[in-house]
Amino acid sequence: MKDLEHHVMQLVRAHRENSFATQAVREDGLRLAARQIAAQFRDLRDPQHLKPKHITHVIAQWQAEKLSVGTIKNRVSHLRWLAEKIGKQNIIPRDNAMLGIERRVYVTNQSKALVVASEVLAGAKSEFVRASLRLQAAFGLRRAESIKIQPGWADQGASLRLKGSWCKGGKPREVPIRTEEQRAALDYAKRIAGGASLIPQERMYVTQLSAWQREVSALGLSKTHGLRHAYAQARYLELTGWASPAAGGLTSKQLDSQQRDRDQLARLQISRELGHEREQITAVYLGR
């Protein structure tokens, strides 16, 4: 008789939704959840028999493991997806607070910016990885965007155009090309890609992502999301004339009325350039 993990994986593979990266993360998350639930409830084999007690058990286990609030919320979102597919949405409350999951704290006014010397980026063995990292730093791209991008198509002269299929949530956008660093990074990426993407011809996205992760780790860069933070903070300084709170600048309470207007416009612009729709999310990058 097949176990719970097997049946959950059958469901996952029967419903190929969202990007390949999202599918991969969802599959890993649900595989782990199925194993942890089955370890406690050995007679449970069919996902249709999942109950609230199974959900609360695995969430309590994640909390006991001291996982971050963000990680737990992401895993719960996968469980909600599964509950929807089996027609049992009511086994998981819509409000995370009812599951004992705290609110995620976004605003710390502590900088998470990552500024990497060009010599470090040049140390990447693969020219494709090197080109992706340079684009991340120059344009504040997400990791997936910097790998999937077709630099030749994206180059619009005065802006970098991003297809929805490269971006989180399928939202296309444009990022202005303002500096010599950006132009140099884009021209280099175009030369490496040769009219295609920054995924070598013989590879798929998933395999290139694995290669990217290995190289980035070898460079001593555990994560590169800080490059987006650095982009946002540099852009804020450019648009307002003063440093963001996360970079040691004035907080929102210290701004006068004219400065607040300028701050708001800058945050909206940066939010769009980073691929977000909400001004509030800029507090993650800039502080408040």
Buried (B, 14 or more C-beta within 10 A) or exposed (E): EEBBBEBBBEBBEEBEEBBBBBBEBBBEBBBBBBBBBBEEBEEBBEBEEBEEEBBBBBBEBBBEEEBEBEEBBBBBBBBBBBBEBBEBEEBBBEEBEEBEBEEEEEEEBEBBBBEBEEEEBEBBEBBBBBBBBBBBBBBBBBBBBBBBBBBBBBBEEEBBBBBEEBBBEEEEBBBBBEEEBBBEBBEBBBEBBEEEBBBBEEEEBEEBBEBBBEBBEEBEBEEBEBBBBBBBBBBBBEBBEBBBBBBEBBEBEEBEEEBEEBBBEBBBBBBBBBBBEEBEBBBBBBBB
